[in-house]
Amino acid sequence: MGFRQNIERTGRVLRIGAGLVLVGSGVAGLMIAIPGATWPWRVFQIALILTGAFAILEGAIGWCALRAMGIRTRL
């Protein structure tokens, strides 16, 4: 199974933008180092970074996982 392009330019740009916002907010949260932050909060921040990285990957290669599974998305 390959990653065939299944989204257009608008969807790619929006995915990359959303990915950058997610990665940025996750990294900012980790760098702020809120005193007394519990492990669920740190897991949430790492999940933001990983989700953002996946969105950036989708936008970069023009492939959407949901569309590949047959779910129609707007963009």
N, C-alpha and C positions, 0 to 999 in steps of 0.2 A: 504494500500500500504506500503510495506516494502522497506528497503534500501538493496536490494540484491547486492552482489558484482558483478560488471560488468567491472572492470579494473584489469589489471595484475600488477605485482610488479613494473615494469618500470614506468608505468603511476602513480602509487601511490607515488613513490619516487619523480618523477618530480613535482607532484602537491603539495606535502609537501614542497619541496624546493622552488617552486615559491611562495607558501603561506607565507613561512618564510621571503622571500625577500620583499614581499608586506607589510606584517605587520611591518617588521623592518623599511622600508622606511617611512611608515605612522607615526609610533611612533617617528622616528628621526625628521621628519618634524614638528610634534607637539612639541617636546622638544626643538627644536632650537628656536622656538618662534620668527620668523622673524618679526622685527618691521614693523608695518603698514600692516601686512597680513590681507587681507579682508576675509569676511565670505565664499566666494566661494572657496578660497584656503583651508580653514579649512574643509569645506565639502568634498573637494577632498581628503584630508588626511584621514579623517574618512572613506571615501569610500574605500581607499586603505586598511585600517585596516580590514574592514568588508569583502572585497573581499578576502583578504589573509586568514582570519579566515575560510571562507567558503571553500577555496582551501585546507587548512589543514584538515578540517573535511572530505572532499571528499577523500583525500589521506589516512586518518586514517581508514576510514571504507571501502575503496575500491569501492566507488560508484561515478559515474560520472553523473551529472544532464543531460548533453547533450545526453549521450548514453541512459539514461533512457527515453528520449523523442524520441529516434529513430535516432538521428543524429550520424553518424559514425565519430569517431575521430581517429587520427593516433595511439595514445597511450592509 
